[in-house]
Amino acid sequence: MRLQCKIKLGRPLHVEFSASLLTSTFLVQVLMDGINAGYERLAELQVKKVNGLEIDNLKHLCGLVEDCSSESLRFDLDDDRVIALNYQSAKVTISGILKRHRITVRMATSFLFQRQCARRTQAD
């Protein structure tokens, strides 16, 4: 993909974006809560892995989190930073965090619908 921009001097600037950049997933902000104390300053970092598995895109990251079967949930980020949470505690706490920050849905409804369809297909 090629993006053309004009800079102050009026000359066009050509920027090439790789496919990996377009499918990268970033942690923009950590919403404050006791379960993630100490991580609230982490922001604008690319999420590289979830529980040791490299992620392809946001949909893949959501799937890895939702299907987590281990006790802990680990996010490897840029700059060798790591977020590690107890998965069951995080799962219980999420509704309170969402209410406190006035977020009405925990995940895009299109992701949830696709996941439900995939689970039904696997069950058949």
N, C-alpha and C positions, 0 to 999 in steps of 0.2 A: 504494500500500500504506500502511496506517495502522498505527502501532505505539502501543500505549498502555502507559505505565509509571507507577508510583507513585513520587513523590519523598518526601523525608523528612517533609514537611508532610502527606502523605497525599492531596494533590490529584493528580488524573490529569494527566499531561502528554501531549499529543498531538503526535506528530512525523510529518511527511510525508516519505517517502523517494521521491526521483525514480527513474525506471527507470535513469538513468545511474549513480546511486550504487550500485544493486544489481548492476550489471554492471561496476563499476570493478575494476581489477586493481592490487594493491599489491605493491611490493617490500618484503618484511618484513625480510630479512637477507641480506647478501652473505657467502657462505662463503669464508673466507680461503684464498688461493692466490696464487702468484706472478703468474698471468695477470691477476688483478683487484686487484693491489696498489694501494692508495690509495682503493679504493672500499669497504673493509670498514666504514667508519663510516656509510655510507648505509643508512638503515633507515626503514621505515614511510613510504614515498613512493609516490604513485600513478604508475604507468607510463602515460604519455600516448601515446607513439608508439614504433614500432620501425622503424628505417631510414626515418623520415619519414612512415610510414603510421599514422594514428590507429587504436588498437585498440578493439575492441568489448567483449571479455571475455577470460577466461583462455584459452579454447579458441582464439580468434583469435590471441592473442599466441603460443601454442605453435606454431601453424601458420606464422606469420611467421618465427619463429626457425628451425624445422625446414626451411622452404623457402628460407632465405636463399641468394641466389646472388651476393651481393657479397663483397668481400674483408673488409669490416668489418661489425660488428653494432653498431648504435647504439640505445640506449634513452634516450628523452627522458622525464624525470621531473618531478614537482612542483618548485617553487622554481627553475626553470630549470637543474636539475642534469642532467648527461648522463653515461652510462656508454658507453664505446666500447671494443670488443674486436676483436681479429683473429678472424674467424669460424672459420677452419680450426684455429688454435691452440686456441681454446676448445673446439671439437668433440673434439679429441684429448685435452685435459686433463680433460674432464668426468668420465670414469670414475674417475680418481684422486681427484678432489674428492669424489665420491660415496662411494668406499671410505673415505677418511680421516674422513668425517663419519658413517659407518655408515648411509648412505641406500641402501636396496635397489633402488629403481626411480628412473629419471631423470624419468619423466613418468607421470601417472595412466594405468593400463592401458586405461581406457575411451577416453582421447584417442588412444592408440596404435592401438587396434583401429579406431576411426572413421577415422583417417588411412590405415590400410592398406586398408580397404574403399573409401575415396574414390580411392586410387591405382589399385586394381584396376578400378574403374568407368571411370576416365579412360583406362586402357590398352585397354579393350574397345572 
